[in-house]
């Protein structure tokens, strides 16, 4: 079967690998759609990893996948049903995947799979957003308005935040943030973050700042943005070392909550919840999709996502050309 693998920094090549076998309790999925995640770019695709780490495992790095069941040895899934798949070893760029139901999220028969696949990353955001408790009446700022940051923005708006402030260097993403619920946006490339924040909040600062920037300096920026005894929710996974001014953090008494749902013992719980919320119309992560591309365009999709050009936010990649 066909798969892609990383053979050198920023280099994806197609390979042929054996089709996976299925054992009792497992489900075999024919992949329909994939999407690119910022962590795939920052942690594996973009950096110059040690030479001995190449090539990576076939299918990696990718963990946002939707497919259809073609064989099942588990009572929970039947042939023809669709599911979001959390692949083993973040190796989802392959024609077929085999997984156990604890890492599958069933999706309805209706709606295109290139939109349902977006629920994977928005579900990870829901886990992190739970750390701010009730959003009602709070001022919430989100540093970074890619797919992850925009998911935070949508959730904060729907939960009744008094102000939702989206920050991004790409003006098109600031515009998208306003469309999806931000009450205010700030482009740090054209305006001073802290002056703009003072004007928006009338000098009171924000209750919660989310770091979805993927930038090593993001955490320090969040500390400066937060009000006294405010809260920071860390989502970013960065390859480079993050540094903060320790005294700034201590003097503000800011709480920092690092959040990584994949490290918990229930890594798919909130993804299932997002699927259910989309099903009833409360939120639609599918609106984050800006591009549809094909299997042969997979290397181009990763490059486009990394370059943040052409208005890209989220890309759906069809397994079929």
ABEGO torsion letter per residue (X at the ends): XBBBBBABBGBBBBBBBBBBBBBBGBBBBBBABBBBBAAAAAAAAABBBBAAAOBBBBGOBBABBBBBBABBABAABBBGBBBBBBBBGGBABBABBBBBAAABBBBBABEBAAAAAAAAAAAAAAAAAAAAEBABGBBBBBBEABAAAAAAAAAAAAAGBABBBBBBABAAAAAAAAAAGBABBBBAAABBAAAAAAAAAGGAEBABBBBAAGBAAAAAAAAAABBBGBBBBBABBBABBBBBBAAAAAAAGBBBBBBBAAABABAAAAAAAAAAAAAAGABBAAAABABBBBAAAAAAAAAAAAAGBGGBABBBBBABX
